[in-house]
Each structure stands twice: as C-alpha cells, then as structure tokens.
Amino acid sequence: MTSVTARERVKFSYYFPFLLFLGIAVTVAAFIIPVYPHKYHFVFPAYYAALIGGYIFYFITLRLAIYRRTKGAVYFRLLYHIPYLVFLLPAAMVGYLIIPVLLGDVLFLTAAFGVSLVAMAIFYHLGLWLVVQTTPQSKLRFRLTAFLPLIVFVVGAGGLSAILIPVGLGNITFLSISFGVSLFFAAVLYMLGQALVFLSSKQTRVYFKVRYLIPLILYLAIAVAVALYAIPTYYENLLALSIAYTFSVFGICVAYFALVVWMLYDENKLPTSEVT
C-alpha cells in the first residue's frame, strides 16, 4: 500500500526569510502610514513595493526550503509559486480600489495593511507546505494542471472586480447578479479542477464522489450568506464591497486547495494493486 507513513511538517526555520520581510514591512509601514496618510504617491507605491518585496522573499523562502528539504538540491517548480500568485493578484486589484478610499485614515490604512500581511503569511505557509509535500521523498504528487482552473478564476475575478464593482456601485441588482455569476463560474471551475485531478491520476476508484463537493458547498453557503447581508447593507461602500469580494476569492481558493489535497490523499491511501 502506498500511503503517507509519517506526517511531513513545515519546519519553523523555513519561515526566517518571511519573518525578516515582515520586520522590514512593518517598520516601513510604521513610518509611512502615520507620516504620509494623505499622500497617494507615498502610500500607493509603498503598498505595491510590499507586494513585490513579499514575492522576492517568498522566492528566497522556497529556495531555502527546497535546499534543506533535499539536502543540497535546488530546482524550480511553477506549482510552488501558485499560492503567492493567488494572493498577489486579488491583493493588487483590491489595493488599486481601496487605497484612494482609505487615504487620510491612519487606522483603516493600518488595518488594511495588517490584513494583507496576515493573508500573505497564510499563502506563504501554503507554499512551504507544497514544498514539503512534493519533494522527491514525499508521497503526494501535486500536478500543476490541477490548479489551472483556479489560476484562470483568480485572474479573471481580480480583473473584472476592479471594473465591475466601481461600475455597479449603488446598484443592488447589478452587484447581486455580478456576484451570482462569479459564484457560478467558481463552481464550474471547481468541478473542472476535480476532473483534471481525475484525468491526471493513475487510478479511478477514488474520484467523482459526492463528498468532494463538501468544500464547494461550504464555500457557497458562506459566500451567499455573507452576500445577502453585505450587498444590501454596503452597496454604496466601495471599500466594504472590495474587502468582501476579496475574501470571497480567497474562500474559493481555500475550497479548491482542500479538494485537491483531499483527492490526492485518498489516492495515496489506495493499495498499489488498485492503481492501473
């Protein structure tokens, strides 16, 4: 039987580059936000510099983790960069929308930056987890093709939200329909992802089971419940709508990763005789 014989964990030492970046980012933010809260040309570049700097340190983090995990070997896999890109694209789009709204408000600028760092830390951890789980001695085998639908959705949702949310501001019907269409395509791409994992596998007994819909159902239930409250309440508030939709995009990312991990764990629990 091919199974995961031991729990593979992310070591704390792998986080040192991120902790260094975190210290730099917080120090710079502590200077810029209180001193230049009204200056668009200071706050805007600083935010995007933090996103780019986060990716640079993320790349360093991945290289060090791979080096230590493989005892000296270093290689590149696009798969490992998906978590940060999934964070980066919505964060960049939403930042473009909400920074002009928050200018002058030190408290909200600080809170928004803090939320961004927390989200970044989550996706940092996910990237390191992928490294640990997919090095040669690991049991799981993640495939880049399984994440293509998610990449398409995040890019499309991030780009369209930067256009549709400002256009539909104040129009409950337009916002509700737009969000409903977004949920529909999220569900379609979720199912497509399930099919891609199935097609790239060497066995067929574990796939297309009803239980794999649980992450999607939970996401849709939470997203609809939040939308029923948020859209009628904040239909004229660009900031609130942008934040709510960003969390919606992150939510489908979590559900999608849960699907892929669940299916691959089930695959590795099957006896080798069942693998065709």
N, C-alpha and C positions, 0 to 999 in steps of 0.2 A: 504494500500500500504506500502510495506517495502522499505523505501528509507532513504538516509542519510539526517537527518534533520538538521544537523549542521556541519560546517567544523571542522574537527579534525586536530589540528596543533601540530607540534613538538615544545615544549617549549624550550626557549633558555637555561634554566638551565640544560636541559638534555645533553648539549654539554660540560659541565665543565670538565669531565674526558678527553675528547678528547683534549680540549684546554691545559690541563695540559701535556698530552702526546706530543702535538705539541711543547710546550715550551721546554720540555726535548730534543726532537729530533732535533730541530733547534739548540739548544745550543751545543749538541754533534757534530752535523754536522759542525757547525761553527768552532769547534776546529780541527776535524779530517781532513776535506777536504783540508783546506789551508796548514795544517802542514804535512800531510802524503798523498798527492795526488798520489804519485808513489808507495805507499806501498799497494800491493794487500791484504796482511794479516791484514791490518787495515781497509781498505775501504770495502772489501767483508763481513767480519763478522759484521761490523757496519751496513751495509745495511740490512742484514738479521735479525739482532737484532732489527732494527727498525720495520721490518715487523711483527716479533713475538711480540714485545712490543706493536705495534698497535693493535694486536688481543687481548692481555691481557686487554688493556684499553677499547677496543670495548666490551669485555665481561662485564667489570665493568659498562660501559655505559648502556648496555642493562639491567643489573640487577637493576640499579638505576631507569631507565625509567619505567620498569615494576612495581617496588615497588611504585613509586609515582603515576603511572597511575592507579593502582589497590588499592591504599590506604592501602598498607601493605602486599599484597600477592606477593609471588615471585615464579616463575615457569620457566621451561626450555622448549623452542621450537626450534628444529633444524632449522626451517624456518628462524628464526631471524638471524642465522649465515651465511646464504647463501650469502647475499651481500658482506660481508668481504671476504669470501672464493672465490667469483667470482673475487674480486680484487686481492687477495693474490696469487692465482695460476699463472695467467699470469705475475704478477709483479715478482714473484720468478724466473720464467723461463726466462723472458727477462733480469732480472738483471744478471743472470748467463751468458748471452750472451754479454751484453754491458759493464759491469764493466771492463773486461780486455781491451776493446777498448778505454774506456774513461780515463784509468789510466794516470795520469800526467797532465790532462787538468782540472784545477780547475773550469773554467767557465762551461764546459759541465757537470762535476760531480755535481756541484751545481744546474744546470738547471734540470738535470735528477732527482735528489733528490726532488727538488721543485715540479716537475710534479707528482712524486709519491705521495707526500703529498696531493696535490690537488685531485688526483684520490681517495686517501684514504678518504678524507673528504666527497667526493660525496657519496661513498658507506657507510660511517658512517651515513650520513643523511638518506640514503635509509633504513638502518637497523632500525633506530629510527622511521622512517615513518611506517614501518611494525608493530612495537610495538604499535604505536598509533592507527593504523587501525585495529588491530586484538585482542586487549584486549576484555574481555567479554562484555563491554558496547558498543563496536564498531559495526558497521553494516556490514562491509566487512568480508569475511571469506576466507582468503588465505589458500591454501592447498599445502603441501609440494610436493605432487605428480605432481603438475602443473609445478614445477621447475626442475624436474629430467632430462628432455632433455637438459636444459641449463647447468646443472652441468656436464653432460656427454660431451657436446660440449666443455666447457671451459677446463676441464681436458685433453681431447684428443687434442684440438688445442694447448694448452700450452705445452704439452709434445712433440708433433710432431714438433712444430715450433722450439724447441731447437735442433732438429735433422735436419730437412729439410732445414731450412734457411742457416745454415753453409754449408751443402752439396751442395745446389743449387746456392751458391754464384757465381756470374759471368755468370750464365746460365739463360737468359731471358725466354726461353721456359719452362724450368723446374719450375722456380719460378711462371710463369703465370699459368701453369697447376695446380700446387700445390694450388695456391690461388683460382683458379676457383673451384677446388674440395672442398676446405674449405667453399666457399660460398654456394655450392650445399648442403653440409651437414648442414650448418647453416639454410638454407631454409627448409630442410626436418625436422629438429628438431623443428623449429618454428611451422610448421604445426602439428607436433606431440604434442607439448605443447598445441596448440589450441584444439586438440582432447581430451587431458587429462582434460583440464578445463571443456569441454563439458560433458565428461563422469562422472565427479565428481559432477556435478551440479544436482539440483533437478528439473530443468526446461529445456525446449528445444527450445523455440521460439527465443532466442536471439543469438544463435550460428551459426557458419559457414556462416557468412555474409561477403560480399566482402570487406566491409570497414575495417575488422580486418586485411586485408593484407596490409593496408597503412603503418604501421611501418616497415614491412618487405621490401616493395617496396622502401621506402625512404632510408632504410639502404643499400639495394643492389645498388641503383642508386649512392649513395655517395661512397660506397666502390669500385665499378667498376671505377668510375671517378678518384678516387684517385690512384687506382692501375694502370690505363692506363698512369698516369704521373709518379708515384713513381717507378714502376718496371723498365721501360726503362732508367730512369734517375739515379737510385740508385742501380742498380742490382749488383754492386760490393761493396756496402757500407753496411756492416753488421749492423751498428748502425741504419741507416735510415730505413732499412727494418724491423728491430726488433721493432722500435717505431711505424712504420706504421701498422704492423700486430697487435701489442698490442692494438692500437686504434680501429682496425677492430673488435677485440674480444670484447672490451668494447662497441662498437657500437651495436653488435647483442644483448648484454646484455640489453642495453637500450631499443632496439626494443622489446625484449621479455618481459621485465617488463611492457612496455607500453601495450602490447597485454593483459597480464593477468589482469592488473588493469582495462583496458577498458571493458573487458568481465565481470568482477565482478561488476563493477559499473552498467553496463547495467542490470545485473541480479537483483541487488538490487532496480532498478527502476520499475521492473515489479510488478503489483498488485499481492497480495497473491493468488488470485483466479487462476492466470496463472501458479502457481507453482504446479507441480504434484508430 
